[in-house]
Structures are given as structure tokens and as C-alpha cells.
Amino acid sequence: MQRPPQEDFSLKETKPHLGGGKVTGDKLTSTYDLVEQMQYLYVRVVKAKDLPGKDVTGSLDPYVEVRLGNYRGTTRHFEKKSNPEWNQVFAFSKERIQASVLEVNVKDKDFIKDDFVGRVTFDLNDIPKRVPPDSPLAPQWYRLEDRSGNKVKGELMLAVWMGTQADEAFPESWHSDAATVSGAEALANIRSKVYLSPKLWYLRVNVIEAQDLIPGDRSRFPEVYVKAILGNQALRTRVSMSKTINPMWNEDLMFVAAEPFEEPLILSVEDRVAPNNDEVLGRCAIPLQYIERRLDHRPINSKWYNLEKHIIVEGEKKKEIKFASRIHMRLYLEGGYHVLDESTHYSSDLRPTAKQLWKSSIGVLELGILNAQGLSPMKTKDNRATTDAYCVAKYGQKWVRTRTIIDSFAPKWNEQYTWEIFDPCTVITIGVFDNCHLHGGDKPGGARDSRIGKVRIRLSTLETDRVYTHSYPLLVLHPTGVKKMGEIHLAVRFTCSSLMNMMHMYSQPLLPKMHYIHPLTVTQLDSLRHQATQIVSMRLSRAEPPLRKEIVEYMLDVGSHMWSMRRSKANFFRIMGVLGGLIAIGRWFDQICNWKNPITTVLIHILFLILVLYPELILPTIFLYLFLIGVWYYRWRPRHPPHMDTRLSCADNAHPDELDEEFDTFPTSRPPDIVRMRYDRLRSIAGRIQTVVGDLATQGERLQSLLSWRDPRATALFVIFCLIAAIVLYVTPFQVVALLSGFYVLRHPRFRHKLPSAPLNFFRRLPARTDCML
């Protein structure tokens, strides 16, 4: 299927009017310097006093109506109260104001028609301006007037000012552009929020042995295993080989646990009496807050735990205290690992769990979410297409969500957020979604927020202290092919606090050292990552307002490891692209050998003779050549962050049948049953092959990126190293270099370190083209 020719999937550089056009050295006035300034009229309604009674009974159910032209915002009302307190803020966008007078009316809630109590009016020309970091404007008491302008009984405390979106009142305000949204729950759903994902730990349960088990049937050898449950995670050991009442296992089980630790670890020792009949020989529950925490690979003391046996008496579970069986275990929370909750290619955080092991930050990332253009209609409301868009950005543990702009295909957010950076080889992800929870709140099995698109930016591809302003296409893959859902306009700045610290990071291991000293298996990591993403999505969906499961899973790339013919082809073409250079050199050398160009072949013969006669020139010549190529390529270094490439992803010409397979459910929904089983097995195996192929392509692309200036700091380090190496090798006898290299490679294991070497760490940190993969 060919993509329509009018679709433009390219990245566009823009020149927006940021920070209101002010460029100052003062950090305080430039709090919102990466977004366009938006002017708002703010009205804070604090409280009222001495309000007159209106009903026959003399009571009053007061509320305040703030009216500006056609826009009308109301506070909640109080039953029978003459001194109510509201403390609510209303914000009116200046560009939509079509009136010269602001009215603040106090009214009495009634069944038939609300009664007018009094009002305060303001001329918009007299309203003061407030610019942070000035303190908030103090509210004042105003006497109420009737419609004729005469003073009446009652006073209203208000603060009215002109400000920008940098105002502290902005996130919690009622906005005039959301006037159609009603209900406290729906209003909470459209406000901007910052979320923190829970702190995750790996829990290691080392099951050693059990003692004095009492099986129900003494006439047979027990077949005992241990089952461990933490939340919705359940793991079990193998059946013990020692078929006695004192079985041994010495087996590790790994779980993901999240703070605060709400659920205990439940262990049960079970005897397999028959194929589908397991008898519980004992059980114990261990609260996680009392478990020891380990920061490195030092051994932890093991403990004995008593196993309790429960019996059912008249339908009730009772504890049977006869003779305590015991289980010997080593339990600890691993603080030295980083708990992976997102794809390793797009990780936004690589720090270990334990805060004591964190290194100091190396800089700050600032993101300005400006606006979007040309968004696709996402739903139908009142017989017309509409989109209620908001953005979610995720880096490290901090998730941010912008306010929802109601009913707009070109929303303007102009919100700015900041993150602390601990590693430059990380990725920030920005997703755009359509809010489907504006009317009536949640219904069981109800609407899901639709995805509009996603942008990933790798920090190491950004130059320090440069403001990048680009319009990114929002691309989503549908069963019908790749579709552009609009464009999002972002401003990004990566500020480095210490260049030396950042350059030093390139020699450090990518993950904490525990991953190399006591590595986890690939299967373990896959299972643990799945559990971690489930925990994060469950916790964030319980926040108020919730960050829903479908959003968290889309941002964390859950399901990206599933088989896809399109992705497999894309990874194959990536490998061919990397090998293309080697193939070209092979063809060129073949032409030299075949004397296709006699002059070139003669020159190669002369060069070959020189290098054989003077072997010390070989390495300096190679490094000098690499240095010159690196300097030459500097002219064509990328000037913008990389983005999704539809051609690289093979999304622009994917066959409809391949896309149908990619969007098929897992297990497959295609009949008959035997085909389903075989099809699933094939997809599972092919998914692993696809990952291996992708990893091979990643290694080759990292080699390519050494001189491409895609990561400017890494290429600068490599080019400088090449120059120094060329000079050092030029003045050092070749025999000395060869001897030292040989002895270093053949060195004794005593002189080897378990952690990867600095060159290997540098290579693993180089960017590949995974960032551009859909």
C-alpha cells in the first residue's frame, strides 16, 4: 500500500516567539522562556460576608457567577450560609476577550430562577498586571452593588489581575475555553498535573531448604515445591530432588516490589499429591518493610521462618498449631539494580534503586510544549467531529500531563517543564492523546483515551545550551498503514552543569554495576519488565485524576517486542545499510585486483610497498585518515534531533496482509485451533529472532555514529582520541605497541575486572537508529 503523496512526514525547524520576546540573563524572569507567552485575566473569588437572606425563611444558598462577555464561570453553591468561602480561581484567555467590563455576581440558588443578590464590576483597563516572581496579589473586600450601582448589604473578597501561564494560579484555574465541561471530576480530568511513578525494587527470594514437613500421606515420598506470591505475581520453585520431609532447593525467585510496600510476600510449601491435586503443607506471610536491603553483592544472612498450617473447620479457616515446620530462606531487596520498566532502547532513567548509589546530576532538560497543528478528528460530538487534545511527557520517574484543550484541531498549550539529568544517553518521550473522559466520568469498560502520536528525543543527540524548536509529525501505525495525525511543536533545551562530568559518563557502564557482576537472564528481565510496567500503570491509573493504563502502556512501549513482519524487514534493511559500506569496500578492492583502473591499482601497489617496508606508518595513517574523515563530516552533522522515519520503519509501503498480521491479537484470532497454536509459536520465535537482528543492527549503527556527529560529544571525544592516537603511535615503535597490545589481551584473569572497560562503555552509549524506529 503506497502512502498518499501529500503526506509530509519530515521534521520542520521553526522560529517561534518564545518567552514574550525577552532575552534576559535573569533566570527568574525566564521561567517560561521556552514557550510563547499567553495573557490571562485571573479572578480569585475568596469568600463573602454579611450576605442578605433571599428566601421566605430568610436563608441563602449563595454562589458566585463570574461573567465576561459570552463567558460565564460559576463557583459551587453552599446551603443556607451567609458567610461562604469558595477560594476558586477563574482564568479568561486575553485573546478571546470581547468585553470591556468584568462582572462578578453573587446569586442565590433556587429551584425555579436564581435570585440576584449583588455584584462587583471592574473596568478591564483598570486591572493591574502581575509578573512572577512578584508575590501573588492580595485579595480585597468589595461592597456589593445592585443593578443600578447602589450599595447593598454584603461584601465579597476578590483579587483580579492580568497575568500569564507562568502564574501559580494557572494549573488549578477554571478556564474559559473549557466552559462546556461540567462536573468536578471532568474538570479535574482536564487540568495539568505532575505524576511520580512508584519507586521500584527487585525482591530476591533465595529458597534454601525446609525442615520437619508433615505430609498428609505418610506412605509416599513427598514431591515438594515452594510457591511465592507478591500482589499479582506468582512464582514457584522446581520440585525438590530430595524427596524427604527435609527437602532442599537453593533456588532464586525474583519479584518487582513498589514502595509503599502494601502487600506481604506469601510463601506456601506444597506437596504434589496427584497431577491436579496439591496439598499445602505450610504457609507464611512476610511484610516487605522488614526485609533487609542490599546495595552491593555482599552476602546476606539467611533466616528460618515458621510455617503455619490452616485447617477448614465448619467453613471457617483456622490456624492449626501442632508442630511448627520451618523454611530456610535468604530474603532481600536489591538496591544495586535499575528496575527496567521501559524498553532499554528508549530508557529515560538508568540509576540504581538505592538513592545512596546515585551520582550527582550532570544537567537540566527543559521542554516547552507549544502547540499542535492539523490534528485529526478523533470523535464525534453533537454530530460534528472534534478533538480534545492533551500531551503527556515522561522522563525518569516524573510524568507530566498538560491541560486538555477542548474542541480544537490546533491547540495551544504553551506549558514548560524541567527535569534533572543524570545520564545523557537517555530518551524523553512525549505523547499526544485525545481526552475521552470529559462528560460523565468513568464507566466500567468505558471509553479509552485515543493515541494521536508520539515523539522521542535522545538527549545525547542535542547540543548543549542550544534551544531546538521543531515541528514533529505525529505518526501512528493503523491496520490500513501509517497515518500522520498532525504535528506537535516543541522547544527543547539541554543545559549541562559540568562538561567534564558528562564526558566522564561516556566511559561509565550504561547500567549499574550489579547488572554486570550478578547479571539477570534475558527471560528474567523480560518477565520483570512486564511486572514493572503493570505496577507503574496500575499505580498511575489510581492517581487523581488518573493517568490511564492505555496511556502508560503506550508511553512505555509495552508490546513493542511482539512479532511483526514489517519490523523484521526494517531490521534486515538496517543491517544491510550497515553492511553496505563493507560490501562497497569489497567491490572496490575486487576492482583493484582486477585492474579495472590501472592508475589506481599502481598507486595501491606503491602504498602497499611503503607500508610493508615501514609498518610503523600503518596505524598512524589509519587514525589520521579517520580523524580527517570525522573533521570532513562535521560540515554535514545533523542540525536537528532525529525523529520517526517511515521509510526506515518500512511503514510507508507495508503490505495490507502484513499489517493485518501485526494488528492481529495474541493469541491469534484466526481459525482453526491447530493453526492458532502453530501461528503463535512461529510469532513467538520470530519475535526473538527479530530482537537479535535488531541488536546486531544497533551495534553496526553505533560504529557508524562514531564519526557522524549524531552524538556531538561522543564524536568529539573519538576524533580527539584519533588525533592523539595518531601522534602517539607515530612516535612509538610499532614492535613496542604490538608487544604491549598482545600482553594486554593475554593478561592473567587476576588483572581483569568484571565491569566492562571504558572503550566498551563508550561504544554502548553511542546512539543507534532505534530512536527513529516506529
Salt bridges, closest charged atoms under 4 A:
ASP8 OD2 - LYS12 NZ 3.14
GLU13 OE2 - ARG466 NH2 3.71
ASP33 OD2 - ARG493 NH2 2.89
GLU65 OE1 - ARG67 NH2 3.54
GLU65 OE2 - ARG72 NH1 3.01
GLU65 OE2 - LYS107 NZ 3.53
GLU79 OE2 - HIS77 NE2 3.38
GLU103 OE1 - ARG119 NH1 3.75
GLU145 OE2 - LYS151 NZ 3.49
GLU155 OE2 - LYS49 NZ 3.86
ASP167 OD2 - ARG130 NH1 3.01
GLU168 OE1 - ARG130 NH1 2.72
GLU172 OE1 - ARG191 NH1 3.90
GLU172 OE2 - LYS193 NZ 3.24
GLU209 OE2 - HIS328 ND1 3.14
GLU251 OE1 - ARG238 NH1 2.58
ASP252 OD2 - ARG204 NH1 3.00
GLU259 OE2 - ARG293 NH1 3.59
GLU262 OE2 - ARG542 NH2 3.85
GLU270 OE2 - LYS227 NZ 3.72
ASP271 OD2 - ARG220 NH1 2.80
GLU279 OE2 - LYS309 NZ 3.98
GLU292 OE2 - ARG298 NH1 3.96
ASP296 OD1 - ARG298 NE 3.54
GLU308 OE2 - LYS319 NZ 3.65
GLU320 OE2 - LYS322 NZ 3.43
GLU334 OE2 - ARG204 NE 2.72
GLU334 OE2 - ARG294 NH2 2.89
GLU342 OE2 - LYS394 NZ 3.37
ASP349 OD1 - ARG351 NE 2.93
GLU366 OE2 - LYS27 NZ 3.53
GLU366 OE1 - ARG493 NE 2.93
ASP388 OD2 - LYS379 NZ 2.93
ASP388 OD2 - LYS381 NZ 3.73
ASP407 OD2 - ARG384 NH2 2.53
GLU415 OE2 - ARG403 NH1 2.69
ASP423 OD1 - ARG765 NH1 2.77
ASP434 OD1 - LYS379 NZ 2.99
ASP442 OD1 - HIS437 NE2 3.26
ASP442 OD1 - ARG548 NH2 3.02
ASP449 OD1 - HIS437 ND1 2.79
GLU463 OE2 - ARG637 NE 3.98
GLU463 OE2 - ARG639 NH1 2.77
GLU487 OE2 - LYS12 NZ 2.53
GLU487 OE2 - LYS484 NZ 2.79
GLU553 OE2 - LYS549 NZ 2.80
ASP557 OD1 - LYS454 NZ 3.06
ASP557 OD2 - ARG456 NH2 3.20
ASP645 OD2 - ARG769 NH2 3.78
ASP652 OD2 - ARG3 NH1 3.73
ASP652 OD2 - ARG647 NE 3.94
GLU658 OE2 - LYS569 NZ 3.33
ASP660 OD1 - ARG670 NH2 2.84
GLU662 OE2 - ARG566 NH2 3.04
ASP664 OD1 - ARG670 NH1 3.42
ASP664 OD2 - ARG683 NH1 3.89
ASP695 OD1 - HIS345 NE2 3.93
GLU701 OE2 - ARG574 NE 2.95
ASP771 OD2 - ARG458 NE 2.72
ASP771 OD2 - ARG710 NH2 3.35
